[in-house]
Amino acid sequence: MAGVGFSFIGIMVPTQTFLQEHTPKEYFGRVFGNMWFIVTILTVVPLLTMGMIAELFSMRSVLLVFSFLMASIFVWGQKTSWGGVTNHV
């Protein structure tokens, strides 16, 4: 589960940096308000989904499957020419 937190940080830091560098100052409130509204709404979906999945299967199997999934995504990301946000701007 710590990997999920680090993944979130790994996405949000470049996202916020990009938005701060490319958003006019007069729109900061609107842009960041909308961004955090969307993040908050989208956070509910995985919580409900994982709760239902954990009820159907054991928590151990859910953690093992998602750990394998996260590790696979990490390996795939390392093998592709994925350089991050800064290389695409």
ZIMOLIN-V207366 format. One record per residue. PHI is phi as a letter, one per 40 degrees, with the letter a starting at -180 (* if undefined). OMEGA is omega in whole degrees, 0 to 359 (NA if undefined). NEAR is the number of other ideal C-beta (glycine too) atoms within 12 Angstrom. Layout:
BEGIN
phi:PHI omega:OMEGA near:NEAR
phi:PHI omega:OMEGA near:NEAR
END
This chain:
BEGIN
phi:* omega:178 near:15
phi:c omega:178 near:11
phi:c omega:178 near:19
phi:c omega:178 near:20
phi:c omega:178 near:12
phi:c omega:177 near:14
phi:c omega:179 near:20
phi:c omega:179 near:20
phi:c omega:180 near:14
phi:c omega:177 near:20
phi:c omega:187 near:20
phi:c omega:181 near:20
phi:c omega:177 near:17
phi:c omega:179 near:20
phi:c omega:180 near:25
phi:c omega:178 near:22
phi:c omega:179 near:16
phi:c omega:181 near:20
phi:c omega:180 near:25
phi:c omega:181 near:17
phi:c omega:188 near:16
phi:b omega:180 near:15
phi:b omega:175 near:20
phi:c omega:185 near:12
phi:d omega:183 near:13
phi:c omega:180 near:8
phi:b omega:181 near:15
phi:d omega:183 near:17
phi:d omega:180 near:15
phi:c omega:184 near:15
phi:c omega:183 near:22
phi:c omega:175 near:19
phi:c omega:178 near:15
phi:c omega:180 near:16
phi:c omega:182 near:23
phi:c omega:174 near:18
phi:c omega:180 near:15
phi:c omega:178 near:15
phi:c omega:181 near:19
phi:c omega:179 near:13
phi:c omega:182 near:14
phi:c omega:177 near:16
phi:c omega:181 near:17
phi:c omega:185 near:14
phi:d omega:180 near:14
phi:c omega:179 near:20
phi:c omega:178 near:15
phi:c omega:180 near:14
phi:c omega:180 near:16
phi:c omega:176 near:21
phi:c omega:179 near:15
phi:c omega:179 near:13
phi:c omega:180 near:18
phi:c omega:176 near:19
phi:c omega:182 near:12
phi:c omega:182 near:12
phi:b omega:177 near:16
phi:c omega:180 near:12
phi:c omega:180 near:16
phi:c omega:180 near:11
phi:c omega:177 near:14
phi:c omega:179 near:22
phi:c omega:179 near:20
phi:c omega:181 near:14
phi:c omega:182 near:18
phi:c omega:174 near:24
phi:c omega:177 near:18
phi:c omega:179 near:15
phi:c omega:180 near:17
phi:c omega:179 near:23
phi:c omega:178 near:16
phi:c omega:178 near:15
phi:c omega:178 near:19
phi:c omega:181 near:18
phi:c omega:178 near:13
phi:d omega:179 near:13
phi:c omega:178 near:17
phi:c omega:182 near:13
phi:c omega:179 near:10
phi:c omega:180 near:11
phi:c omega:181 near:10
phi:c omega:183 near:16
phi:b omega:182 near:12
phi:g omega:185 near:18
phi:c omega:187 near:19
phi:c omega:180 near:13
phi:c omega:183 near:10
phi:c omega:184 near:10
phi:c omega:NA near:13
END
